[in-house]
Amino acid sequence: MIDIDKIRSDFPILTQKINGNNLVYLDNSATTHKPQQVIDSIVDFYSSMNCNVHRGVHYLGEQASIAYESVREKVKDFIKAKKSKEIVFTSGTTESINLIANSFGRSFINKGDEIIITEMEHHSNIVPWQILCENKGAKLKIIPINNNGTLMIDKLNSLITDRTKLISLTYVSNVLGTITPVKDVIKTAHSKDIPVLIDAAQAVQHIPIDVQNLDCDFFVFSGHKIYAETGVGVLYAKEKWLEAMPPHKYGGGMISKVSFKKTSFAEVPFKFEAGTGNISAVISLGKAIEYLNDIGIKEIQKHEDELMRYTFDKLSTLDGITIYGNAPKRCGIISFNLDNIHHYDAVMILDKMGIAVRSGTHCAEPVMSHYGINGSIRVSFAIYNSKEDIDGLIYGLKKVQEMHQ
């Protein structure tokens, strides 16, 4: 069992008051707060080793490069990749998906080909494929969801044809919290030699990950949703794909040799890391992974699962509430609306009480269309959330309802 008081003490932002109230932060799907250990790692980088990596051979350059590359190893171990060279640092999930759309798409998608995604995707896993299909004359196909928010995987075989070149899907829905059967999708896809990309932006902070066991071809996530700084993300890709794909950006750091006649590129993963990366953010990602490893991702999962059950039980005591999705496997997120109260109005009132939750479409408008709504209230959990936070949320929601009677 985790020590929630100890964990909360590691996050300095949680001590502040909002409008005179204790902060109840339940918008963790948007971004997580940072423990002091991560904050200190950022300060330490700029205080003791600030330098570009993979360039200088002087002391600061060597220290920065060692620290930077050690994170690649930590990420490899955290998601159980086979090799550290299969880890590419990006600015976040969005860039990672765009990298694959631009690089894999340029090489392997042609006119008449097909890409499959799901109805519950974040816009970042919709728009890049839409644009690619428009540019290439390819077709985008959608695996539907049912009203429980469960992926209708039985439709997958009928969507796959001999022109299907990629399947890209979320591991955990950022609206419904549904955990999708990614391993089943991968098994089906690989039986037909189709590669699979997994968007794990809402999964990697909640559940244990083993990319080799999943056997996915691509796996992406963002640092700022896993307690690290903003501006850093990860693309895991099997070595064979990194070798086969061309770079998506060009410049310093990703070349082997340049002349006016010919340029040759660096080995993977460096050929995908043009220019100066967000070095302090990468280092903060390493520290965030250390922090989670010290607690244990399985312990985190147990804590958050218990918090989910507690929240569902408490929400069920409210009259006039509609909860969206009821998948048998879910984590991290609950979305709902209050009868006859606009989600924006409800969230603004909660904010006056120091309760931070999200309203809107959550960058997943097709999910909103599925349920016939223009937005919802979204509550999302992190390791530092407690049952007291949920009690505060329920108190706040009751106040919202009283004000609209």
Buried (B, 14 or more C-beta within 10 A) or exposed (E): EBEBEEBBBBBEEBEEEBEEBBBBBBBBBBBBBBBEBBBBBBEBBEEEBEBBBBEEEEEEBBBBBEBBBBBBEBBBEBBBBEEBBBBBBBBBBBBBBBBBBBBBBBEBBEEEBBBBBBBBBBBBBBBBBBBBBEEBEBBBBBBEBEEEBBBEBEBBEEBBEEEBBBBBBBBBBBBBBBBBBBBEBBEBBBEEEBBBBBBBBBBBBBBBBEBEEBBBBBBBBBBBBBBBBBBBBBBBBBBEBBEEBEBBBEEEBBBEEEEEEEEEBBEBBBBBBBEEBBBBBBBBBBBBBBBBEEBEBEEBBEBBBEBBEBBBEBBEEBEEBEBBBBBEEBBBBBBBBBEEBBBEBBBEBBBEBBBBBBBBBBBBBBBBEBBEBBBBBBBBBBBBBBEEBBEBBBBBBEBBBEEBE
